[in-house]
Amino acid sequence: MNKLYIGNLGESVSPLDLESLFKESKIPFSGQFLVKTGYAFVDCPDENWAMKAIEALSGKVELHGKLIEVEHSVPKRQR
């Protein structure tokens, strides 16, 4: 599963903020960040990169003063 859920985002976080964060962390992504209030989604090229993003960013990186959470995105029907 390559789609990631990024949670605990501040209201002012933009797609550009997330794009910069992933680029600084040298984690590739495909497509654009889909940002909603408090959370976002993005696709990684493959499962390896998705796992690296989770390990490198989740609970370890602050964005606009809040520690972000990164995990695999789970479709609504499977929650």
SULKA-V886923 format. One record per pair of residues at least 12 apart in sequence whose C-alpha atoms are under 6 Angstrom apart, sorted by the first residue. I is the first residue (numbers start at 0). J is the second residue. Records with the same first field share a line. If there is no record, write none. Layout:
I = J + J
This chain:
0 = 46
1 = 42 + 43 + 45 + 46 + 49
2 = 41 + 42 + 72
3 = 40 + 41 + 70 + 71 + 72
4 = 39 + 40 + 69 + 70 + 71 + 72
5 = 38 + 39 + 40 + 68 + 69
6 = 38 + 67 + 68
7 = 37 + 67
8 = 37 + 38
9 = 37
10 = 36 + 37
14 = 32
28 = 42 + 43
29 = 42 + 43
53 = 69 + 70
57 = 69
